[in-house]
Amino acid sequence: MRGKKREVLFAIDSTDQFLEKISPENKKLTCIDLHLPFFGRCETMQENYRSLHVRFDEDFVKMEFLSSTADLVPEEVLASL
């Protein structure tokens, strides 16, 4: 029997948290699953994130996988994409 899968995709809950995660001070490779509030995050991609986590960073030291709604992204960040 398989054990419970480890959560690797974490939600961003505020604009301040979003800015903290994309700041130069955050030395981790950060992948953000950006979505519209009425769609929700891509559940299919979670397995890909989990595979990358298991293969390269079991201890959450080098990379992080986050999920955010587009309304938490500041306009100046969106304009620079």
SULMODA-V115587 format. One record per residue. N is the residue number from 1. RES is the residue in one letter. D_FIRST is the distance of its C-alpha to the first C-alpha in whole Angstrom. Layout:
N|RES|D_FIRST, N|RES|D_FIRST
//
This chain:
1|M|0, 2|R|4, 3|G|7, 4|K|10, 5|K|12, 6|R|15, 7|E|18, 8|V|21, 9|L|23, 10|F|26, 11|A|29, 12|I|32, 13|D|34, 14|S|38, 15|T|40, 16|D|41, 17|Q|37, 18|F|37, 19|L|41, 20|E|39, 21|K|36, 22|I|39, 23|S|41, 24|P|42, 25|E|41, 26|N|38, 27|K|37, 28|K|33, 29|L|33, 30|T|32, 31|C|31, 32|I|32, 33|D|30, 34|L|33, 35|H|34, 36|L|36, 37|P|35, 38|F|35, 39|F|33, 40|G|30, 41|R|28, 42|C|26, 43|E|23, 44|T|22, 45|M|24, 46|Q|21, 47|E|19, 48|N|22, 49|Y|22, 50|R|19, 51|S|19, 52|L|23, 53|H|22, 54|V|19, 55|R|22, 56|F|25, 57|D|24, 58|E|21, 59|D|24, 60|F|26, 61|V|29, 62|K|30, 63|M|29, 64|E|28, 65|F|27, 66|L|29, 67|S|29, 68|S|33, 69|T|35, 70|A|38, 71|D|40, 72|L|39, 73|V|41, 74|P|44, 75|E|47, 76|E|48, 77|V|45, 78|L|44, 79|A|48, 80|S|47, 81|L|44
//
